[in-house]
Amino acid sequence: MKTAPFLFILLLIAGVSANAQLCSGSLGDPVVHITFGAGSGAGPALPPGVTTYAYTPSSCPNDGQYSLQNLSFACFGQSWHTLAGDHTPNDANGYYMLVNASATPGDFYVDTIRGLCPNTNYEFAAWVKNVLKPEACGSNGIRPNLTFSVETVTGTVLTTVNSGDLPAENPAFWRQYGAFFVSPPGTPEVVIRLRNNAPGGCGNDLALDDITFRPCGAKITATVAAADTSFIVACKSANKSYVLKADVTPGVYANPNYQWQISMNGGTTWTDIPSANSNQYLRPPSDIGQYTYRMLVADGPNLNNISCRLASNDITVVVSQPDAQVTNYVFGCYGSTIGLYAAGGSFYSWTGPSGFTSNVQGPELKNVQFTNTGWYKVKVTDYNGCADEDSTNLIIYPAAHVTVGPTQSVCEGGSVQLRASGGTRYSWSPAATLSNDTIPNPIAKPNDTTVYKLIIFNEYGCFDTASVRVNIWRKPIADAGPDRKTRIGFPATITGKIAGNDIRYFWTPLQNIDQPDRLVTKVNPPQSQFYYLHAVSNLGCGEDIDTVFVKVYDKVLIPNIFSPNGDGINDTWVIEPLEFFPESVTQVMNRYGQVVYTSSGYPKPWDGTSNGKPLPVGVYYYVIDLRTNNEPKLTGSVTIIR
């Protein structure tokens, strides 16, 4: 249990005020506030004599047990609600008293309260919750039924209130029950008694928190006099004072004393205002902020006793003032778009030269002229209607104008000079192929056709942009193609390729060639011959020459030995130019006259195998029939070695 006689805590947490005898007048700060403390894990047992129930640290107490918890879940087969957090506002890890009532009705919480003001009205109140789910116990769970009593220490009942059956709800709500009473004269000590009237069985489980005692008495209504409201917004620039007043129900106090208080943290803590001791207070102008006020009242010297005095409702005074801010110095270039910008408020109203007006925070001036030069003023207003003003001077400078040279062309590997004017500073890109990217006339040596971009700046910082293209003429490249083979009297086709810009080409020599001005043409030389492909640039970028060799065979060349051992050297029986005799038939026999190899046209050289298997080393005999009218059959031997 924790008592906090000097702690004011607003009971504005989600919950329900039950139909009970709660104070209908004004309340004072809590004289007693039992929150059951806070911490990690289970809370400690209550002091001896406060309860007859047995303490357990478990978050799921059994019948006749209680615990102090800030989290309870998964109890009794999920028949209880999950209870995450207590009822006390802003109470991190705060505990509540979790009760599993005993089978026999009786008192489960009894405590003595001391320090009350004698012969004074008080409100006693507590918050409770039925933790049983509606569907538990076959939807017929026993509901807690509580009696709250305040007694003298001798047992005289001062007030009592019954909760009736606490409803089973989903979700479960905290409900407040209470009553008001007059404290005894002399020694103002009382006993609070909480009794569970329900019988034992399935259900009758509850949580308890925030037991409070607060002075209760006359109705005190505080307002800002001129506006008759408890909330007002004041503009700092108005420098205005406000009269705060509080009306107290007449006839309640024989000798009422007053004290105005101020809070700078929304009512968490309060400070007395010196000499503010009447039911009216003249609030002077102040700096920006939120100020909360209330008036305390009590009979005579009881004003200094927190247990005896009452407090009015809160009055909130918000002092607001936007801080208009604009860019100190704004300049722009003739014909450009210039942005103004302000900050510090919620609404903006601009005025300026040539009838300029705008209601946006950052207006733009497009295609500015010299007539737009001058001072621009902005009025900044916040949501509270408070305003501030600021201004800035706009200066318009002459625009920059760039001039660049025409498009240029250069042979691959060559260079050209770019030319520009109109600025005091220059910036070319891309810079990698320029001699200097910050001068007006750099040397450009690009590898490919490139568009160079330029930004110039004049002496005022105004800029202009331009670009110039440098075309690259590719040098001629000649490719005469692969070498060719043929036999006397049979034409061969040579295939050339060229590359480059604007190229003319031709073959030499001109003898024994069909079309020397075509890349693909036929040649029929009487003997082996080199042919040259010439590629000449019409743009003056040079000439390139490549050769192709045409080998002319006048007879069939038949090797008499080869070594098919897989070493890449002489592995096949290469017969040139047998591929030019597509009708020919080649046969190879072993020494027994058996045919081990036959080929029509000899599409590829023999590898020394028969039916896919290597033949042994030895001498083999061949017959080659070229199948021509005048060619005799070719015979001889070939030796396979390894």
Buried (B, 14 or more C-beta within 10 A) or exposed (E): BEBBBEBBBEBEBEBEEBEBBBBEBBBBBBBBBBBBBBEEEBBEBBEEEBBEBBBBEBBBBEBBBBBBBBBBEEBBEEBBBBBEEBBBEEBEBBBBBBBBBBEEBEBBBBBEBBBBBBEBBBBBBBBBBBBBBBEBBEEEBBBBBBBBBBBBEEEEEBBBBBBBBBEBBEEBBBBBBBBBBBBBEEEBBBBBBBBBBBBBEBBBBBBBBBBBBBBBBBBBBBBBBEEEEBEBBBBBBEEEEBEBBBBBBEEBBEEBBBBBBBBEEEBEEBEEBEEBBBBEBEBEEEEBEBBBBBBBBBBEEBBEBBBBBBBBBBBBBBBBBBEBBBBEEBBBBBEBEBEBBBBBBEBBBBBBEEEBEBEEBEBEBEEBEEEBBEEBBBBBBBEBEBBBBBBBEBEBBEBBEBEBBEEBBBBBEBBBEBBBEBBEBBBBEEEEBBBEBEEBEBEBBBEEEBEBEBBBBBEBEBBBEBEBEBBBBBBBEBBBBEEBBBBEEEBBEBBBBBEBBEBEBBBEEEEBBBEBEBBEBEBBBEEEBEBBBBBBBEBEBBBBEBEBBBBBBEEBEBBEEBBBBEEEEBBBBBBBBBBBBEEBBBBBBBEEEEEBBEBEBBEEBBBBEBEEEBBEEEEBBBBBBBBEEEBEEBEEBBEBEE
